[in-house]
Amino acid sequence: MNDLFDPTPIQPLAARMRPKHPDHYIGQEHLFGVGKPLREAVISKHLHSMVLWGPPGVGKTSMAKMIAEVSDAHFETISAVLAGVKDIRSAVARAQDIQLQSGRKTILFVDEVHRFNKAQQDAFLPYVEDGTVIFIGATTENPSFSLNNALLSRSRVYVLRSLKTEDLIQMLQQALEDKQRGLGLDPPHLEEGVLETIAYAADGDGRKCLNLLEVGNDLAETNEQGRRVITNDTLQEILANEVRRFDKGGDVFYEQISALHKSVRGSDVDASLYWFARMLDGGCDPLYVARRVVRMASEDIGNADPRALQLALNGWEVQERLGSPEGELAIAQAIAYLAAAPKSNAVYKAFNQVMADVKSQPSYEVPLHLRNAPTQLMKSLDYGAEYKYAHDEPEGFSAGENYFPQEVCNASYYHPVPRGLEQKIAEKLQYLKQLNAGSDWQRYPDKTDNN
């Protein structure tokens, strides 16, 4: 038992169980497995600056501290959430003093480095360059977007993965057995299935895994034999308000919406519903998904099935009017329909090409025959002259007419796919093209087809 007046803070179980050597490091076999380059570099004390990129609780801080421990380097840590350039300079000054006094290297660990702005990140560069510090940054965000190129060029990026269930179970067993750092001196008894439930609930997060075990140990019940037991009922109470990992606005967020969009595009109804459920389970706003579903309806289904857009809008409206759970079910209905619908990105491609052409070309004037002429002056200037009113023409179509500026006439952008309703649209457009070709009259007879 700790002395009530002991000034030494009681560390959480997750902090006490940090590994001291690569042999004790659990997970990240692709980096710290036997014979892997990073493991060999650490053991041989050939250190280099690096960025550790991965979700929370996968061992970024533990890895940095272990590297310092194994290499006998001084460890300086700052958090980008609280620190500024002044703190960076102070850490560098301490590193310089230690280097002068003992010749030891300093590892400068910057947690959540993506939160530093460009100027703050630039403050590291001279000291990383001259070897004053070995820089190790930890980030949950994609370094390509969150870190500047100068810092990236001086560091190697290592990707840390979510811990596997078997890794988490091994971590729990280690904590239960370790008598110095863990619970080994007075380990609780675990009812059958508790260990696996904790590992699944941790969702790849080692810190969360050990925190759940520690809370369970604190709330363990004493049975008739006088033994402390973590029961399944106790664990369910602990997990009642737990939220699954979902990085709103971060990489995981965009990875999951990307997976949803690609599943719809790939016509996999089950996977589409799965990713929708994953996002809801993580706390995503259903209205955000509803907006993206509308985008999918136009981008990936288009005129192959125009009903998809209406159903997507209906799902959005139900969510706004009724909220959860009715709205979520309506969005799920729209997602399932879109995934099963025939696919076409013809309108999407056409619109993108038109926008690119409009931005790259001069602002051509509207042809006179397409201009309205509400005043006598406009009529005298030939506004609307020779305009052929389609409803007065055979089949309601003005054969030979051209609605482009003369400089870009005959441009072709929309190419329907042979699926769904667009197959019929393609047949109609081909028929109208034949009528144009067979017409004795052409709006721009001297203009050749530029496609």
N, C-alpha and C positions, 0 to 999 in steps of 0.2 A: 504493500500500500504506500502511496506517495504521501510525504509529509505535507500537511496543510500549508505550512509556511515555506515549503521548498520553492525557491524562485525559478527553478528549471521548468519550463512549460511542458505539459504532457502532450507528446506528439500523437496525432491520430495513427491508427494502425497502418494506413496506407503509406504514411511518411516513414514509419519505423521499418517497414518491410522493403524499402528501396534496396535493390541489389548493390553489392560492393564489387562484384567481379562478373565478367561476361558469362562465367559458368553458372551463375545464379540468376541470370536475366531470363525472364520468361517471355516468349513471343518474339516476333521480328526475326525469325530464323533466316530470312533472306538477307538480313544485315549482320546478325550476330551468330549465325550458325558457324560450326567449326569450319575453318578455312576461308570464311568470307573476308573480303578485303578490309571492311571497316573493323571487324574484330581483330584482325592481324595488325592493323595500324595502331589500334588502341593498346594492345598487349605489348607491341614493340615501341610504344611511346612516340610514334611518328604522327604527331597531331596535325590537323589542318582545320581551317575554318569551315563551318558547315551550317546548313539550315535543315532542321528536322520538321517535316511537314506531315501532319496527320491529325485525326480527330482527337477530342479530349480523352484523357485517361489511357493512352496507349503506351506511355512510358517515355515521353520526350524529356521531361525534367529528370526522371530517374536515369536515363541514358547519359545525359550531360553530367550529372553528379558522379556517375560510375566512371565515366571517362576521366574526370578530374582525379578520382580516387586511385584508379589504376596507374595513371601517369604521374602521380604525385605532383599535380599542378594546383596552384592556388585557385579557389573557386569564387568568382564574383558573380552575383546575380542581380539583375534589375528587371522590373516589370514595366513594359511599355504602357500599361494602363495608368501607372502612377508617376513614372519617371519622365525627365526631360533632358535637354542637352547638359544642364548643370550636373545631373546625376551621372551621365555618361563620362563627363570630364573627371568627376571625383573617382569613379571606378578606375579610369585609366591612370590617374595619379597614383592610386594605391598599387596598381599593377607595376608601374614604373619603380616605385619604392621597393617593392618585393623583389623585382628583378635585380636592382642594384645591391640589395642587402644579401640575398641568398642565391640569386641566379635562377630561381624557380620561374617557370612559365605560369601565366595566368589565363584561365579560361573565363571569358566573359559571357555568361549565359543571359540572353535577353528573351524573356517569356512574352509571348504574344507580340512578337516583333512587327507584325503587320499593322499594328496600331500606331507605330511611329510614322510621321510624315517624311517626305523626301529629305528635308533639311536635317532632321534628327538621324535618319539612316546614314546620311552623308558624313555625320560626325564620327562614325566608326572608322571610315575608310583609311585615314592616315595611319591609325594605330594597328589596323589589320594588315595594312601594307608593309609596315616596318617591323611587324612581329611582336609589338608590345603586348598584344592580346591574341589569344585564339578565340575567335568569335564563334559562338554557337547560338543560333536563333531558333526559337520554337514558334510554330505558327499552325493554326487550323485552316488558314486561307491559302489559296493557290499562290505560291511565290511569284509566278509569272505576272500576276496582276497586282499583288500587294507589296512587292519589294522592288526597289529600283535596280536597273541593270548593273550599275557599278558595284553594288553590294553582292549581287548574284554572281558576277564574274569572278569574285574573289572567294566564293564559297561553293562547296559541293552540296547539292540538294539530295537528301535522303527521305524517301517516302515511308512513313510508318503506317501500318495497316491496323484495322480494328482487330482486337484480340479474339481468337477463336474460343469456342466454348470449352474445349479441352485445355486451352491455356489458362482460362479463368478458373477452372476446377483445380488445376495444378497449383495456381496461385493461392486458392483458398486452403488447400491441403497443407501447403508450405506454411501459411500463417497459423494454422491450427497446431502444427507440430513444433514450430520454432519456439524454444524456451527463452531465448534472449530478447528477440524483437517481437515475437508474435504472442499467441495465446497458449503456448505449449505448457506453461507451468500450471495452468488451471483450465484446460480446454473444455468447452461445453460439449454435451452430446447433441448430435443432430438427428432429428427424425428422418426416416427414409424419404429421399427426394428433395430435402432442403438444400443440399449442396448444389444439385443441378438447377433448382429453381432460382437460387441466387445468381448462378452463372448466366442463366438465360435472361434474367431480369436486368443484369448489368449491361447487356446489349453491346458487348465488345469493349467496355470501359473498365479497365483494371482498378482505377481509383474507386469508382462506384461499387465495384464488386467487394472490395475490402471494407468500404464504408458500411455496406449492407450487413456484412458479417459482424462488424464491430457493434452496430446498433442491435443486431440480433443477440449478440453476446450480452450486451447491457440489459436487454429485456428478457433474457432467458428465464424460464420458469424452473422452480425446484420441484422435482418429482418426489414420490413417496420414499424412494431410496436416498434422498438427499442430494441427488445429482442434478446439476443445472442442464436444462434441455432447451434447445431452440426448436420449437414446434412449427408445424406447417401453418397452424392458425396464427401464431405470432408473426410469422413471416408474411402472411397475407395482409395483416394489419399494417406492417411496415411498408408493403408495396402498394397499398391502396391508393396513395396519391402520387406514385411515381410516374413520371412522364418519360416516354421513349426519347431516345436521342434524335433531335431534329434541329439542325443548325439554321434557324430562320435567317434568310438573307445571305447565308454563307454557301460554301461549296456543296454540302450535303443537300441543301435546299434545291439548288439548281441541278444537281445530279439527278435527284428524284423527279423533278418536273420534266427533265430531259428524258428519263426512262419512261415516264407516262406518255409523253408525246410520241416517242419512237415506238412504243407498244401499240398505240392507236394507229399510227402510220403503217405498222407491220401487220395490222388486222388480227392482233391477239387480244381478244376480249378479256380473257382471264388475267393476263399480265397487266392489262390496262387498269382493271378494277383493283388488282393487288397494289399497284403503285399509288392509286388514289387513296386506298385505305391506309397505306403507310404514311402518306402525307397528313391525312386527318389524324391518325394515331399520334403523330408527332406534334400536333397543335397548329397545323397550317390553316390559314383562313380559307374556308371553302369558296369564298367569292374570288380569291386569287385563282384557284383552279378553274372556276367557272369562266373567268375571262380568258384563260389559256385554252379552254375547250372551244370557245367561240373562234379563237385563232385557228385551232386545228381544223374546225369545220370548213373554213375558207381556204386554208393553206393546203390541206391534204385530201379533202373530199371534193370541195368546189362544186362544179356543176354536174359532176358524176351523180350526185344526189343532193339537190338543193335543200331537201327537207332536213338535212343534218344541221344546217345553220339555224333553222327555226327551232329545232329541238334543243340545240345548245343554248339559244337565247331563252327558251322556256325554262331550262334548268336554272339558269342564272336568276331569272325572275322569281321562281319558286323559292330559291334560297333567300333572296332579298325580302320576300313577302312573309314567308313562314319560318325561316331560320332552320335550325337543326331539330329533329333528324329528317324532316320531310324534304328540305332543300337538298341535303346531301344525297338522298335517294334519287331525287330528280336529276342531279348532276351525274350520278352513277348511271342512270338510264341513258342520258345523253352520251356518256363515254362509251357505253356498250354499243349503242347504235352506230356511233362514229367508227368504232373499231371494226364492226361488221360491214359497214357500208363500202361500196365500190370507191376506189381512190383515184383522184386526179389532182395534180398540182399545175395543171395547164394555166389556170387563171393566175395563180401565184407567179409562175415563170413569166407570163405575158406582162403582168403588171410591173414586175421588177425590170424587165427589158425596156418597157415604155418609159419608166422613170429614169433609167440610165440614159436613154436616148434624149429625152427632154432636157436633162441636165447638161448633156454634152453638145447639144445643137443650138443654133441661134433661135431667138424667139420669133419664129415665122408668123406672119400675119394671117388672120383668119381670112380665107378666100371670100371674095365679095358675095358670091351666090349663097353663102351660109350665114350672112349677116342679116339681122332684122332691119326693117326700114320703116319705123313708126312715124317719121317726118318726111315732108316733101324734099328737103335738102338731101336726106339720106337716099331717097329714091333717085334723085338727080345724079347722085354719085354712083349709081348702079348697085347699091346695097340690095341684096336679094334678087338681083336680075338673073334670069335663066335658071332659077331654082326649080327643080322638078319635085312636085308634091307627091310623095310616095303613094298616098292613098288613091290618087287619080291614075296611077299606072297599073298596067296588067299585073295581076297577082300581088298588088300592093308593094311592088319593088321597082325602084328606078334603075333599070339596067343601064350600065355604062357610067353611072354617077360616081363621083369620088368625093369623099368627105374630109380628106387630108389637105393640108397646105400643098401646093403644087410641088414644092421642093422635096417632099417626102411621100408623095403619093404611091399607092400600091404597097406600102409597108405591111408586113404580116407578122403579127405577134401571137395571137391566140391559136393554139393547135390542140383541139380537143383529143382526148385519149379514147380508145375504142372500148370504153367500159361505162356501164350505167347509162344515165341519161345523155352523157356527152357523146355517146355513139350516135344517137339521133341528132344531136346538135351538129356533129361533124358532117352527117349526111346532108343536113339542111344547108350548111355553109358551102359544101361542095356543089350543091344544086344552084345556089345563088352565084357562085363563081362561074359556073357554066353559062348562066344567063348573061353575066357581064361579058364573058368572052364572045358570046354570039350576038351581042348588040351592035347595031350599025352606028350607034352614036357613042362617043367617049368624051368625058369631060376634059381630059388632058390627052388628046390623041397622039401627041408627039413625045409623051413621057414613057420611057421603057420601064419595065418592071425592075425595081432595084433590089429584089430579093431573089 
